[in-house]
Amino acid sequence: MRLCALILAGLAASTLNWSGTAHATPAAAEQRLPHISITTMGGGSPVILIPGLSSPREVWNGVAPTLAANHQVVLVQVNGFGGDDAGANLKPGVIDGVVADLHGYIQAHHLAGAKVIGHSLGGLIALDLAKTHPADAGSLMIVDALPYVGDIFLAGATVAQVEPQAKAMRDMMIASYGKPASGSDRIAATMALSPAAQAKVAAWIAKSDPRVGGEAMYEDMTTDLRPDMAAIKTPIILVYPTSAAMPAERAEPFYKGEYAKAPNVTFVPVANSGHFVMLDQPQAFAAAVTEFVK
């Protein structure tokens, strides 16, 4: 089944208008790099937006137009996640390639110190960027992502313990390429709470290239940044959902435990939300973004 990994990893955001009155600033022409493509809108201090697993840049449609009124908004898309050409992402090294492309773009366009927002896999990429190139990100907003997703499978899990399952899931996803998409609705139902949000997520999953999704998911599940968290001095805002399935009394100690070694983290819970926080609770998410970019 395509992207069954999303059900287990919980890692994978909306066309709802943030302010209710904002109009989109026209985006610049797409710039394609080996692992990502980038469009920009607006002007001012930079904010970089990185979507999650099998998600296109449209996940940020609810916040990007308003951000663009005062900021240069850099909209990233992993090649293959939006139904576009997969480029270099058909080979291993997707996460490292995305980080390298981001760093090169930041350097070429003099964006060092940008605010970076990453959802799910995009959150892991943002953490990796801050680890590898500390000057690139002035601050991070991580939306429902972990330094190591293996802890969802088994508390304190090692990469070696998770790798066989990650490999099997990767291979199954890659094998689904070229076949009719199936299971997207069921997967989406685990990612968002509202029917409208679930429909968006299901459509994005069905459109994404499962060869890229499978490799990126495998790398996500076998990338362990826990030993590096103490050295990441970049301020982090961690936005996480709570719901009937993951009540606050369970969610709070879990997320705080996962980020316990990071020296500068602020936790922002969003109630009545699934993994796609920006879809289920757009106003609460917009408020968190507003505070982050001040």
SULWO-V920893 format. One record per residue. N is the residue number from 1. RES is the residue in one small letter. PSI is psi as a letter, one per 40 degrees, with the letter a starting at -180 (none if undefined). Layout:
N_RES_PSI / N_RES_PSI
//
This chain:
1_m_h / 2_r_h / 3_l_f / 4_c_d / 5_a_d / 6_l_d / 7_i_d / 8_l_d / 9_a_d / 10_g_f / 11_l_g / 12_a_none / 13_a_a / 14_s_i / 15_t_e / 16_l_h / 17_n_h / 18_w_d / 19_s_e / 20_g_e / 21_t_e / 22_a_i / 23_h_i / 24_a_h / 25_t_h / 26_p_h / 27_a_i / 28_a_i / 29_a_i / 30_e_h / 31_q_h / 32_r_h / 33_l_i / 34_p_d / 35_h_e / 36_i_i / 37_s_i / 38_i_h / 39_t_i / 40_t_i / 41_m_i / 42_g_a / 43_g_i / 44_g_a / 45_s_i / 46_p_i / 47_v_h / 48_i_h / 49_l_h / 50_i_h / 51_p_i / 52_g_a / 53_l_h / 54_s_f / 55_s_h / 56_p_i / 57_r_e / 58_e_e / 59_v_d / 60_w_e / 61_n_d / 62_g_d / 63_v_d / 64_a_d / 65_p_d / 66_t_d / 67_l_d / 68_a_e / 69_a_d / 70_n_e / 71_h_i / 72_q_h / 73_v_h / 74_v_h / 75_l_h / 76_v_i / 77_q_h / 78_v_h / 79_n_h / 80_g_e / 81_f_e / 82_g_f / 83_g_e / 84_d_i / 85_d_h / 86_a_d / 87_g_b / 88_a_e / 89_n_e / 90_l_e / 91_k_i / 92_p_i / 93_g_f / 94_v_d / 95_i_d / 96_d_d / 97_g_d / 98_v_d / 99_v_d / 100_a_d / 101_d_d / 102_l_d / 103_h_d / 104_g_d / 105_y_d / 106_i_d / 107_q_d / 108_a_d / 109_h_e / 110_h_f / 111_l_e / 112_a_h / 113_g_e / 114_a_i / 115_k_h / 116_v_h / 117_i_h / 118_g_h / 119_h_h / 120_s_b / 121_l_d / 122_g_d / 123_g_d / 124_l_d / 125_i_d / 126_a_d / 127_l_d / 128_d_d / 129_l_d / 130_a_d / 131_k_d / 132_t_d / 133_h_g / 134_p_d / 135_a_e / 136_d_d / 137_a_h / 138_g_d / 139_s_i / 140_l_h / 141_m_h / 142_i_h / 143_v_h / 144_d_g / 145_a_i / 146_l_i / 147_p_d / 148_y_h / 149_v_e / 150_g_d / 151_d_e / 152_i_d / 153_f_d / 154_l_h / 155_a_h / 156_g_e / 157_a_i / 158_t_i / 159_v_d / 160_a_d / 161_q_d / 162_v_d / 163_e_d / 164_p_d / 165_q_d / 166_a_d / 167_k_d / 168_a_d / 169_m_d / 170_r_d / 171_d_d / 172_m_d / 173_m_d / 174_i_d / 175_a_e / 176_s_e / 177_y_h / 178_g_e / 179_k_i / 180_p_h / 181_a_h / 182_s_i / 183_g_e / 184_s_d / 185_d_d / 186_r_d / 187_i_d / 188_a_d / 189_a_d / 190_t_e / 191_m_d / 192_a_i / 193_l_d / 194_s_i / 195_p_d / 196_a_d / 197_a_d / 198_q_d / 199_a_d / 200_k_d / 201_v_d / 202_a_d / 203_a_d / 204_w_d / 205_i_d / 206_a_d / 207_k_d / 208_s_i / 209_d_h / 210_p_e / 211_r_d / 212_v_d / 213_g_d / 214_g_d / 215_e_d / 216_a_d / 217_m_d / 218_y_d / 219_e_d / 220_d_d / 221_m_e / 222_t_e / 223_t_h / 224_d_h / 225_l_e / 226_r_d / 227_p_e / 228_d_e / 229_m_d / 230_a_d / 231_a_e / 232_i_h / 233_k_e / 234_t_h / 235_p_h / 236_i_h / 237_i_h / 238_l_h / 239_v_h / 240_y_i / 241_p_i / 242_t_i / 243_s_a / 244_a_d / 245_a_d / 246_m_g / 247_p_i / 248_a_d / 249_e_d / 250_r_d / 251_a_d / 252_e_d / 253_p_d / 254_f_d / 255_y_d / 256_k_d / 257_g_d / 258_e_d / 259_y_e / 260_a_d / 261_k_e / 262_a_h / 263_p_e / 264_n_g / 265_v_h / 266_t_h / 267_f_h / 268_v_g / 269_p_i / 270_v_h / 271_a_i / 272_n_f / 273_s_i / 274_g_a / 275_h_d / 276_f_g / 277_v_d / 278_m_e / 279_l_d / 280_d_d / 281_q_g / 282_p_d / 283_q_d / 284_a_d / 285_f_d / 286_a_d / 287_a_d / 288_a_d / 289_v_d / 290_t_d / 291_e_d / 292_f_d / 293_v_e / 294_k_none
//
